[in-house]
Amino acid sequence: MRTMIVAGNWKMNKTFQEAEDLTAEITKGVEKLGAPNVEVILCPPAPFLEMVLDLTDETYVAVGAQNVSEFDFGAYTGEISAPMLRSMEVEYCIVGHSERRKYFQESNDLLARKVKSVLRAGVIPIFCCGELLPEREAGNHVKVVKNQLEESLFDLEEKDFRNVVIAYEPVWAIGTGMTASPEQAQEMHASIRELITLQYGERVAQDATILYGGSCNPGNAMELFSQPDVDGGLIGGASLKADEFVEIVKIAINCT
């Protein structure tokens, strides 16, 4: 069954004290809203995971990691494994964010291995996909996303795929202030759902949660979340401001 999700990706921002204050403010705001019909997730930098887990314990707020190793254990200095995340009760993990693809050359094949590692550990992957501006302008956006899904997700068995959250992020709209129009977002989300239908069937596709990521903010969240195939958002910059993030959660509640 589809779940409305608002996930905040803090990226590499905030000091420990700033992260602590932000977590407390967001958690307080979400608790006032009472959001059992919307899954709220905070994805802080890895050093802050335990602190955020402590502050959100027994609240409506879940916690996710921003990245994970493809390996479960071993001599991989600096890496963090999915079993480690699970042992801390981290529930979600972002996989394949466009910044990981761009700056760290993460391939579809590598991301497929990361997804499998996360699923083995019982953590829910938030798998990111999306096109660059030249790919959008050339009319290849659906083809690009189709390739990403086929090479990283579509070899999963149905029972595993059902535990994947997909986040469509037009790369040209991340951190640029540009946002896909509601019509553009709906077109891509519907296309992704159709691709899932072709691979796994109508029921699986209708149950799949597909988030929008790409300069989503309180000013455009209502239009985006009101689209029939948009199930919430992976929020970047607006998740670093408690009042804006809580307002987006409030909008998501009103769209359910």
TAPEQUI-V303498 format. One line per field, one symbol per residue. ss: DSSP state (2 for helix, 1 for strand, 0 for the rest). phi: phi as a letter, one per 20 degrees, with the letter a starting at -180 (. if undefined). psi: psi as a letter, one per 40 degrees, with the letter a starting at -180 (. if undefined). A space follows every 10 residues. Layout:
BEGIN
ss=???
phi=???
psi=???
END
This chain:
BEGIN
ss=0001111110 0000022222 2222222222 2220000111 1110022222 2222220000 1111100000 0000000000 0222222000 0111100222 2220000222 2222222222 0001111110 0022222000 2222222222 2200000222 2000111110 2220000000 0222222222 2222222222 0222222001 1110000000 2222200000 0111102222 0222222222 222200
phi=.fcfccdddf lecnegffff ffgfffffff fffmcfeced cddeggfdgf fffffdgmcf eecceeabff efbpecgnec effffffemf ecbfcnggff ffeclfegff ffffgffffg endefdeebr dfgffffemd fffffgffff edcfeffgff gfededcecf gfdemdnfcf fgffffgfff ffffffgfec offfffefec edcqlfbgfc ffffffffdd dobdeegffe cgffffffff ffffee
psi=hihhhhhhhe agiiiddddd dddddddddd dddgfdehhh hhgiideedd dddddehfae hihiieiiie idiaggheih iddddddefh dihhhfiddd dddefhiddd dddddddddd efihhghiii iidddddeee dddddddddd eddeeiiddd deehhhhhhh deeheeeiii iddddddddd ddddddddde idddddehhh ihhgfhidde ddddeeideh faihhcdeee hddddddddd dddee.
END
